[in-house]
Amino acid sequence: MSTATDYHSRPLSHVPWTASQMARSLIASLVSLSLGAAVALTATHHHALAYLVGGAIAVVVIPWLFVVPVRMLPAITLVVTLLVPTDIAQLPILLQGTALGAIPLLVWIVRAPSLRMSPVIRALALLLCAWMILSEMFAPLHTNRGWAWLVIAGTALVLTALSPPQGLDPSRFRALFLKITTWLGIYGLIEGFILHSNVLFSPLFEQAIWWPALKDNVSYRITTVLGHPLVNGTVFAAAAVLAASELVERRDKPWQAYARLTILMGAVLATHSRSAAIALAVGIAVVIIFSRTQQQGQGNRRIMLMISAIVGAAIIISGLQARNESSGGQASAAFRVTVLKETDETLHGLGLFGAGPGQSDAYRALRQLPGWETTLENSYAELAVSLGAVGLVLIVTLLIAPVVVGLQRRLVVGEAAALLTVLIDIAGFNAVEGHTSVLILIALLTISIFTGVSLAAKSVKSQPGTESAGLHPAG
């Protein structure tokens, strides 16, 4: 039996940290910083205070991320992405909408050994990296937000594909994601259908640019802790697709999976997001078609899922009718119709490398182009303006690759379908540049898929004939 002396004599990297110890250390650090912030509040301007407190928190948290076990970093990244809001007008403009999940994600990539990836995916990632750098070099304007977007997108899209970190357990990641989103979904249902008010988090968002537009809607749209209703729609649609996959594949407690699916589909309805509803329908259809398991009763569960999808679609369509007939809904639809025209007009005045990473809105405002007062309500249109047509093709190819690979592996069909759901949904709003936390969610799903594919490759290593070449990560 080891003694206390033996324990303290061991190197720090070998001392086991329990979850409670890590939580206590982080809480103690944050409490100390909060007390210091309270003292500074009386003598510091608001934005200067925000930078002061934010910098102090970063000084404490970032070293802490280098101490905790690597296996904790995927969960930390997910929790920060889903539960730490940044779409808050009280923050300095540089920090508003910033994906804080990029910090633990980057630390995770730096600390963990990387999975062996296909040369094709690595080549795509390197090409995209080079193109983004050239786009920034030749951009007609440069802003702090553009540089911040370049760092976040470089981490979430390029580094994730070039050197996906080990340490993520796909089943545990899925369980945590579904647990968080289910509780958020329950809160969203209460917010949207009972209280018609975000009683806990509305003070955080009341000064946001998009908040006044919610007042024009006939139907109340939920914001939860995720912020904009469209971001809620993206997260809940992806979670609902994962829940649908659980319903088909799970060996025990199918009714628990069915209840979770019902909650998450209800949360999608409560967002009144048409793009999320469409993406959800496609994602569930993909799950029904591609899910493969040896489990008894799978056929019955597929039928149950199909019936649930049909009933859910009817309810969601009925619920969206009021949104379609409202002035806000019709205006939103009109904006989306003009996206292609406005994008084409913007591209006419741009060079091969676009306006620069993350600069679509800034460029259109600078040039006073038609419709510059509103954002391009399509993430792919934003990318086309920011990085040019070539950059758009590179990103789309890199994003589709894990979907194609994941659908061929039983372990991660749900994650591949969820990623496809996100990629379809972001075509309906400015997610890529306006809500960069979506990029971190994409990165986490991508890593989960690559990890599952790697595990599947190792399990059949003795049968190389069963593994196909191409985009698959090397086993």
LINVENGI-V206484 format. One record per residue. RES is the residue in one small letter. PHI is phi in whole degrees, -180 to 180 (none if undefined). PSI is psi in whole degrees, -180 to 180 (* if undefined). OMEGA is omega in whole degrees, -180 to 180 (NA if undefined). Layout:
BEGIN
res=RES phi=PHI psi=PSI omega=OMEGA
res=RES phi=PHI psi=PSI omega=OMEGA
END
This chain:
BEGIN
res=m phi=none psi=133 omega=-178
res=s phi=-77 psi=144 omega=179
res=t phi=-94 psi=171 omega=178
res=a phi=-63 psi=-36 omega=179
res=t phi=-64 psi=-43 omega=178
res=d phi=-60 psi=-41 omega=-178
res=y phi=-62 psi=-48 omega=-176
res=h phi=-75 psi=-17 omega=179
res=s phi=-85 psi=-10 omega=-180
res=r phi=-77 psi=151 omega=178
res=p phi=-59 psi=151 omega=-177
res=l phi=-57 psi=-38 omega=-177
res=s phi=-66 psi=-17 omega=-179
res=h phi=-104 psi=-1 omega=178
res=v phi=-79 psi=122 omega=-177
res=p phi=-72 psi=127 omega=176
res=w phi=-99 psi=127 omega=174
res=t phi=-86 psi=163 omega=180
res=a phi=-61 psi=-39 omega=-179
res=s phi=-67 psi=-37 omega=178
res=q phi=-65 psi=-43 omega=180
res=m phi=-65 psi=-41 omega=180
res=a phi=-63 psi=-45 omega=-179
res=r phi=-63 psi=-41 omega=-179
res=s phi=-66 psi=-40 omega=180
res=l phi=-69 psi=-43 omega=-180
res=i phi=-62 psi=-43 omega=179
res=a phi=-61 psi=-41 omega=179
res=s phi=-65 psi=-44 omega=-178
res=l phi=-68 psi=-37 omega=177
res=v phi=-63 psi=-42 omega=179
res=s phi=-62 psi=-43 omega=179
res=l phi=-67 psi=-37 omega=179
res=s phi=-64 psi=-41 omega=177
res=l phi=-62 psi=-42 omega=177
res=g phi=-64 psi=-39 omega=179
res=a phi=-65 psi=-38 omega=179
res=a phi=-62 psi=-38 omega=178
res=v phi=-67 psi=-42 omega=-178
res=a phi=-72 psi=-19 omega=-174
res=l phi=-61 psi=-33 omega=-175
res=t phi=-75 psi=-16 omega=-173
res=a phi=-126 psi=7 omega=-174
res=t phi=-128 psi=139 omega=175
res=h phi=-64 psi=155 omega=-171
res=h phi=-56 psi=-51 omega=-176
res=h phi=-69 psi=-37 omega=176
res=a phi=-63 psi=-38 omega=178
res=l phi=-65 psi=-41 omega=180
res=a phi=-61 psi=-42 omega=178
res=y phi=-66 psi=-39 omega=-179
res=l phi=-63 psi=-51 omega=-179
res=v phi=-66 psi=-44 omega=179
res=g phi=-60 psi=-42 omega=178
res=g phi=-66 psi=-40 omega=179
res=a phi=-66 psi=-42 omega=178
res=i phi=-63 psi=-41 omega=179
res=a phi=-62 psi=-39 omega=180
res=v phi=-61 psi=-35 omega=-180
res=v phi=-82 psi=-46 omega=-170
res=v phi=-74 psi=-42 omega=-175
res=i phi=-62 psi=-47 omega=174
res=p phi=-60 psi=-36 omega=178
res=w phi=-61 psi=-37 omega=179
res=l phi=-67 psi=-23 omega=177
res=f phi=-86 psi=-5 omega=-179
res=v phi=-103 psi=-38 omega=-176
res=v phi=-63 psi=155 omega=177
res=p phi=-58 psi=143 omega=-178
res=v phi=-58 psi=-35 omega=-177
res=r phi=-65 psi=-16 omega=178
res=m phi=-82 psi=-19 omega=-172
res=l phi=-66 psi=-38 omega=175
res=p phi=-59 psi=-43 omega=180
res=a phi=-66 psi=-41 omega=179
res=i phi=-63 psi=-43 omega=179
res=t phi=-60 psi=-44 omega=-179
res=l phi=-66 psi=-46 omega=-179
res=v phi=-63 psi=-45 omega=179
res=v phi=-63 psi=-42 omega=-178
res=t phi=-64 psi=-39 omega=-175
res=l phi=-91 psi=-29 omega=-169
res=l phi=-116 psi=-2 omega=178
res=v phi=-112 psi=100 omega=-177
res=p phi=-74 psi=141 omega=175
res=t phi=-128 psi=-2 omega=179
res=d phi=-81 psi=60 omega=-172
res=i phi=-124 psi=125 omega=-175
res=a phi=-68 psi=-23 omega=-179
res=q phi=-70 psi=-17 omega=178
res=l phi=-77 psi=156 omega=173
res=p phi=-57 psi=151 omega=-173
res=i phi=-57 psi=-33 omega=-179
res=l phi=-66 psi=-29 omega=-176
res=l phi=-94 psi=-13 omega=-177
res=q phi=-67 psi=123 omega=180
res=g phi=78 psi=4 omega=-180
res=t phi=-69 psi=140 omega=180
res=a phi=-84 psi=95 omega=180
res=l phi=-66 psi=-22 omega=177
res=g phi=-62 psi=-16 omega=178
res=a phi=-65 psi=-26 omega=-178
res=i phi=-69 psi=-57 omega=177
res=p phi=-64 psi=-30 omega=177
res=l phi=-63 psi=-45 omega=180
res=l phi=-66 psi=-42 omega=178
res=v phi=-62 psi=-41 omega=178
res=w phi=-60 psi=-46 omega=179
res=i phi=-63 psi=-39 omega=-179
res=v phi=-69 psi=-41 omega=-173
res=r phi=-82 psi=-36 omega=-170
res=a phi=-89 psi=148 omega=170
res=p phi=-61 psi=151 omega=-177
res=s phi=-97 psi=152 omega=174
res=l phi=-71 psi=152 omega=176
res=r phi=-79 psi=123 omega=-174
res=m phi=-110 psi=158 omega=175
res=s phi=-63 psi=140 omega=176
res=p phi=-57 psi=-30 omega=-180
res=v phi=-65 psi=-47 omega=-180
res=i phi=-67 psi=-40 omega=177
res=r phi=-61 psi=-42 omega=180
res=a phi=-64 psi=-43 omega=178
res=l phi=-61 psi=-43 omega=-180
res=a phi=-64 psi=-42 omega=179
res=l phi=-66 psi=-41 omega=177
res=l phi=-63 psi=-43 omega=179
res=l phi=-64 psi=-42 omega=178
res=c phi=-59 psi=-49 omega=179
res=a phi=-61 psi=-41 omega=-178
res=w phi=-67 psi=-41 omega=179
res=m phi=-65 psi=-38 omega=178
res=i phi=-66 psi=-45 omega=178
res=l phi=-63 psi=-40 omega=178
res=s phi=-61 psi=-41 omega=178
res=e phi=-68 psi=-39 omega=-179
res=m phi=-65 psi=-41 omega=-176
res=f phi=-99 psi=12 omega=-178
res=a phi=-67 psi=143 omega=178
res=p phi=-73 psi=-12 omega=176
res=l phi=-151 psi=157 omega=-180
res=h phi=-134 psi=131 omega=179
res=t phi=-135 psi=162 omega=178
res=n phi=-63 psi=-39 omega=180
res=r phi=-66 psi=-35 omega=177
res=g phi=-64 psi=-43 omega=179
res=w phi=-66 psi=-40 omega=178
res=a phi=-62 psi=-42 omega=179
res=w phi=-64 psi=-39 omega=180
res=l phi=-60 psi=-41 omega=180
res=v phi=-67 psi=-46 omega=-178
res=i phi=-66 psi=-48 omega=-179
res=a phi=-66 psi=-37 omega=177
res=g phi=-62 psi=-38 omega=178
res=t phi=-71 psi=-49 omega=-172
res=a phi=-75 psi=-32 omega=-176
res=l phi=-104 psi=-48 omega=-174
res=v phi=-79 psi=-58 omega=-176
res=l phi=-64 psi=-35 omega=179
res=t phi=-63 psi=-36 omega=179
res=a phi=-85 psi=-33 omega=-177
res=l phi=-76 psi=-39 omega=-177
res=s phi=-144 psi=67 omega=-179
res=p phi=-63 psi=128 omega=-174
res=p phi=-78 psi=150 omega=172
res=q phi=-82 psi=171 omega=176
res=g phi=112 psi=-9 omega=180
res=l phi=-96 psi=129 omega=174
res=d phi=-97 psi=111 omega=-175
res=p phi=-54 psi=-40 omega=-178
res=s phi=-69 psi=-41 omega=179
res=r phi=-70 psi=-38 omega=177
res=f phi=-62 psi=-45 omega=179
res=r phi=-62 psi=-44 omega=-179
res=a phi=-62 psi=-43 omega=180
res=l phi=-67 psi=-44 omega=180
res=f phi=-60 psi=-45 omega=-179
res=l phi=-70 psi=-35 omega=179
res=k phi=-66 psi=-46 omega=-180
res=i phi=-64 psi=-48 omega=-176
res=t phi=-70 psi=-29 omega=177
res=t phi=-66 psi=-45 omega=178
res=w phi=-66 psi=-39 omega=175
res=l phi=-63 psi=-38 omega=179
res=g phi=-65 psi=-41 omega=177
res=i phi=-61 psi=-45 omega=177
res=y phi=-62 psi=-41 omega=180
res=g phi=-63 psi=-39 omega=178
res=l phi=-64 psi=-42 omega=177
res=i phi=-65 psi=-44 omega=180
res=e phi=-63 psi=-45 omega=-171
res=g phi=-82 psi=-35 omega=-172
res=f phi=-111 psi=-11 omega=-179
res=i phi=-117 psi=-57 omega=-175
res=l phi=-87 psi=-28 omega=-175
res=h phi=53 psi=36 omega=180
res=s phi=-164 psi=143 omega=176
res=n phi=-91 psi=83 omega=-170
res=v phi=-66 psi=-26 omega=-176
res=l phi=-91 psi=-39 omega=-168
res=f phi=-118 psi=-3 omega=-179
res=s phi=-59 psi=-34 omega=178
res=p phi=-59 psi=-25 omega=179
res=l phi=-73 psi=-30 omega=-171
res=f phi=-109 psi=-5 omega=-172
res=e phi=-63 psi=-23 omega=179
res=q phi=-97 psi=2 omega=180
res=a phi=-68 psi=152 omega=-176
res=i phi=-60 psi=-37 omega=-174
res=w phi=-83 psi=-12 omega=-174
res=w phi=-62 psi=-46 omega=-179
res=p phi=-58 psi=-32 omega=-178
res=a phi=-65 psi=-25 omega=180
res=l phi=-67 psi=-24 omega=-179
res=k phi=-69 psi=-21 omega=-178
res=d phi=-83 psi=-4 omega=-176
res=n phi=-86 psi=139 omega=177
res=v phi=-67 psi=-41 omega=-179
res=s phi=-101 psi=139 omega=179
res=y phi=-67 psi=136 omega=180
res=r phi=-114 psi=129 omega=-174
res=i phi=-73 psi=152 omega=176
res=t phi=-123 psi=-25 omega=-179
res=t phi=44 psi=-142 omega=177
res=v phi=-95 psi=-7 omega=-177
res=l phi=-81 psi=-18 omega=178
res=g phi=97 psi=-125 omega=-173
res=h phi=-54 psi=138 omega=180
res=p phi=-55 psi=-33 omega=-179
res=l phi=-70 psi=-35 omega=175
res=v phi=-67 psi=-42 omega=174
res=n phi=-56 psi=-44 omega=179
res=g phi=-60 psi=-42 omega=179
res=t phi=-63 psi=-49 omega=-177
res=v phi=-66 psi=-47 omega=-177
res=f phi=-69 psi=-34 omega=177
res=a phi=-66 psi=-44 omega=178
res=a phi=-63 psi=-42 omega=179
res=a phi=-66 psi=-38 omega=179
res=a phi=-64 psi=-37 omega=178
res=v phi=-67 psi=-41 omega=176
res=l phi=-63 psi=-39 omega=177
res=a phi=-65 psi=-37 omega=176
res=a phi=-63 psi=-40 omega=177
res=s phi=-64 psi=-40 omega=177
res=e phi=-61 psi=-40 omega=-179
res=l phi=-61 psi=-39 omega=-179
res=v phi=-77 psi=-38 omega=-169
res=e phi=-99 psi=-21 omega=-170
res=r phi=-68 psi=139 omega=-177
res=r phi=-83 psi=-29 omega=-176
res=d phi=-130 psi=161 omega=176
res=k phi=51 psi=56 omega=179
res=p phi=-63 psi=-30 omega=-179
res=w phi=-71 psi=-27 omega=174
res=q phi=-66 psi=-42 omega=177
res=a phi=-65 psi=-37 omega=179
res=y phi=-66 psi=-41 omega=178
res=a phi=-64 psi=-42 omega=179
res=r phi=-63 psi=-44 omega=179
res=l phi=-60 psi=-42 omega=180
res=t phi=-62 psi=-44 omega=179
res=i phi=-62 psi=-46 omega=-176
res=l phi=-71 psi=-36 omega=175
res=m phi=-67 psi=-37 omega=175
res=g phi=-64 psi=-37 omega=178
res=a phi=-66 psi=-39 omega=176
res=v phi=-61 psi=-44 omega=177
res=l phi=-59 psi=-41 omega=-177
res=a phi=-68 psi=-19 omega=176
res=t phi=-80 psi=-20 omega=-177
res=h phi=54 psi=40 omega=178
res=s phi=-100 psi=117 omega=-179
res=r phi=-71 psi=-39 omega=180
res=s phi=-65 psi=-38 omega=178
res=a phi=-66 psi=-38 omega=179
res=a phi=-64 psi=-43 omega=179
res=i phi=-65 psi=-46 omega=-179
res=a phi=-63 psi=-39 omega=178
res=l phi=-63 psi=-43 omega=179
res=a phi=-61 psi=-43 omega=179
res=v phi=-65 psi=-43 omega=-179
res=g phi=-62 psi=-43 omega=179
res=i phi=-67 psi=-38 omega=177
res=a phi=-61 psi=-40 omega=178
res=v phi=-64 psi=-41 omega=178
res=v phi=-62 psi=-46 omega=-180
res=i phi=-60 psi=-39 omega=-175
res=i phi=-78 psi=-42 omega=-168
res=f phi=-101 psi=-15 omega=-179
res=s phi=-63 psi=135 omega=-179
res=r phi=-135 psi=128 omega=177
res=t phi=-156 psi=152 omega=178
res=q phi=-87 psi=2 omega=-172
res=q phi=-67 psi=139 omega=178
res=q phi=-70 psi=139 omega=179
res=g phi=87 psi=9 omega=-179
res=q phi=-63 psi=-37 omega=180
res=g phi=-62 psi=-42 omega=178
res=n phi=-63 psi=-38 omega=180
res=r phi=-70 psi=-35 omega=175
res=r phi=-61 psi=-44 omega=179
res=i phi=-63 psi=-43 omega=179
res=m phi=-60 psi=-42 omega=180
res=l phi=-66 psi=-41 omega=178
res=m phi=-62 psi=-44 omega=179
res=i phi=-63 psi=-44 omega=179
res=s phi=-61 psi=-41 omega=-179
res=a phi=-64 psi=-41 omega=-180
res=i phi=-66 psi=-46 omega=179
res=v phi=-64 psi=-44 omega=179
res=g phi=-62 psi=-41 omega=179
res=a phi=-62 psi=-42 omega=179
res=a phi=-62 psi=-43 omega=-180
res=i phi=-67 psi=-43 omega=-179
res=i phi=-65 psi=-43 omega=178
res=i phi=-61 psi=-42 omega=178
res=s phi=-63 psi=-42 omega=180
res=g phi=-68 psi=-29 omega=-179
res=l phi=-82 psi=-10 omega=-177
res=q phi=-61 psi=-44 omega=178
res=a phi=-63 psi=-38 omega=178
res=r phi=-64 psi=-42 omega=180
res=n phi=-64 psi=-33 omega=-176
res=e phi=-89 psi=-10 omega=-179
res=s phi=-78 psi=160 omega=179
res=s phi=-65 psi=-39 omega=179
res=g phi=-65 psi=-42 omega=179
res=g phi=-66 psi=-41 omega=179
res=q phi=-68 psi=-38 omega=177
res=a phi=-65 psi=-41 omega=178
res=s phi=-62 psi=-43 omega=179
res=a phi=-63 psi=-39 omega=180
res=a phi=-65 psi=-40 omega=177
res=f phi=-60 psi=-42 omega=-177
res=r phi=-68 psi=-31 omega=178
res=v phi=-66 psi=-34 omega=-176
res=t phi=-88 psi=-1 omega=-176
res=v phi=-59 psi=-48 omega=-178
res=l phi=-61 psi=-42 omega=180
res=k phi=-64 psi=-46 omega=-180
res=e phi=-66 psi=-38 omega=178
res=t phi=-64 psi=-44 omega=179
res=d phi=-62 psi=-44 omega=179
res=e phi=-63 psi=-37 omega=179
res=t phi=-69 psi=-41 omega=-177
res=l phi=-66 psi=-25 omega=-179
res=h phi=-61 psi=-31 omega=-178
res=g phi=-98 psi=10 omega=-176
res=l phi=-110 psi=157 omega=176
res=g phi=-85 psi=-171 omega=-176
res=l phi=-61 psi=-34 omega=-173
res=f phi=-93 psi=5 omega=176
res=g phi=78 psi=-167 omega=-176
res=a phi=-83 psi=-11 omega=-178
res=g phi=114 psi=148 omega=-177
res=p phi=-54 psi=126 omega=177
res=g phi=71 psi=17 omega=-171
res=q phi=-111 psi=15 omega=-175
res=s phi=-61 psi=-48 omega=-179
res=d phi=-68 psi=-43 omega=-179
res=a phi=-63 psi=-40 omega=-180
res=y phi=-67 psi=-44 omega=-179
res=r phi=-65 psi=-36 omega=177
res=a phi=-69 psi=-40 omega=180
res=l phi=-63 psi=-40 omega=-178
res=r phi=-89 psi=-3 omega=-179
res=q phi=53 psi=46 omega=-179
res=l phi=-75 psi=159 omega=-180
res=p phi=-55 psi=130 omega=179
res=g phi=79 psi=13 omega=-176
res=w phi=-66 psi=-19 omega=-179
res=e phi=-65 psi=-24 omega=179
res=t phi=-117 psi=155 omega=179
res=t phi=-74 psi=161 omega=173
res=l phi=-74 psi=113 omega=-174
res=e phi=-80 psi=52 omega=178
res=n phi=-163 psi=118 omega=-177
res=s phi=-62 psi=-35 omega=-178
res=y phi=-74 psi=-31 omega=173
res=a phi=-66 psi=-41 omega=176
res=e phi=-59 psi=-46 omega=-179
res=l phi=-65 psi=-37 omega=179
res=a phi=-63 psi=-41 omega=179
res=v phi=-71 psi=-43 omega=-175
res=s phi=-72 psi=-42 omega=-173
res=l phi=-116 psi=-1 omega=-177
res=g phi=81 psi=171 omega=-176
res=a phi=-63 psi=-39 omega=-179
res=v phi=-65 psi=-44 omega=178
res=g phi=-61 psi=-39 omega=178
res=l phi=-62 psi=-45 omega=-179
res=v phi=-63 psi=-42 omega=-180
res=l phi=-63 psi=-45 omega=-179
res=i phi=-66 psi=-46 omega=-179
res=v phi=-61 psi=-42 omega=179
res=t phi=-63 psi=-42 omega=-179
res=l phi=-67 psi=-32 omega=180
res=l phi=-78 psi=-34 omega=-179
res=i phi=-75 psi=-29 omega=-176
res=a phi=-54 psi=-50 omega=180
res=p phi=-65 psi=-28 omega=176
res=v phi=-65 psi=-47 omega=-179
res=v phi=-62 psi=-44 omega=-180
res=v phi=-67 psi=-45 omega=-175
res=g phi=-66 psi=-33 omega=-180
res=l phi=-68 psi=-14 omega=179
res=q phi=-93 psi=0 omega=-177
res=r phi=-124 psi=120 omega=-175
res=r phi=-56 psi=-37 omega=-174
res=l phi=-63 psi=-31 omega=-173
res=v phi=-127 psi=25 omega=175
res=v phi=-60 psi=-41 omega=180
res=g phi=-61 psi=-43 omega=180
res=e phi=-66 psi=-40 omega=178
res=a phi=-64 psi=-42 omega=178
res=a phi=-66 psi=-38 omega=178
res=a phi=-65 psi=-42 omega=178
res=l phi=-63 psi=-43 omega=177
res=l phi=-61 psi=-39 omega=178
res=t phi=-59 psi=-45 omega=179
res=v phi=-63 psi=-45 omega=-177
res=l phi=-64 psi=-33 omega=177
res=i phi=-74 psi=-43 omega=-176
res=d phi=-64 psi=-39 omega=-175
res=i phi=-70 psi=-7 omega=172
res=a phi=-71 psi=-10 omega=-177
res=g phi=-101 psi=-3 omega=177
res=f phi=-161 psi=176 omega=-173
res=n phi=-84 psi=60 omega=-175
res=a phi=-72 psi=-42 omega=-170
res=v phi=-65 psi=-40 omega=-179
res=e phi=-102 psi=-32 omega=-176
res=g phi=-89 psi=-23 omega=-177
res=h phi=-140 psi=77 omega=-170
res=t phi=-71 psi=-11 omega=175
res=s phi=-61 psi=-25 omega=176
res=v phi=-62 psi=-34 omega=178
res=l phi=-64 psi=-37 omega=179
res=i phi=-69 psi=-39 omega=176
res=l phi=-62 psi=-41 omega=176
res=i phi=-61 psi=-44 omega=-180
res=a phi=-62 psi=-43 omega=-179
res=l phi=-65 psi=-43 omega=177
res=l phi=-64 psi=-38 omega=179
res=t phi=-64 psi=-46 omega=179
res=i phi=-63 psi=-40 omega=179
res=s phi=-61 psi=-41 omega=179
res=i phi=-66 psi=-48 omega=-179
res=f phi=-63 psi=-37 omega=178
res=t phi=-65 psi=-45 omega=178
res=g phi=-62 psi=-40 omega=178
res=v phi=-65 psi=-40 omega=179
res=s phi=-64 psi=-42 omega=178
res=l phi=-64 psi=-40 omega=178
res=a phi=-65 psi=-38 omega=180
res=a phi=-65 psi=-39 omega=179
res=k phi=-67 psi=-35 omega=-178
res=s phi=-70 psi=-21 omega=180
res=v phi=-117 psi=24 omega=-177
res=k phi=-60 psi=-30 omega=179
res=s phi=-77 psi=-7 omega=179
res=q phi=-126 psi=71 omega=-175
res=p phi=-60 psi=-23 omega=-179
res=g phi=-68 psi=-19 omega=-179
res=t phi=-84 psi=-13 omega=-180
res=e phi=-96 psi=129 omega=178
res=s phi=-94 psi=156 omega=-180
res=a phi=-85 psi=-172 omega=176
res=g phi=107 psi=-123 omega=-174
res=l phi=-84 psi=-6 omega=-173
res=h phi=-67 psi=138 omega=171
res=p phi=-59 psi=144 omega=-180
res=a phi=-70 psi=142 omega=-179
res=g phi=-83 psi=* omega=NA
END
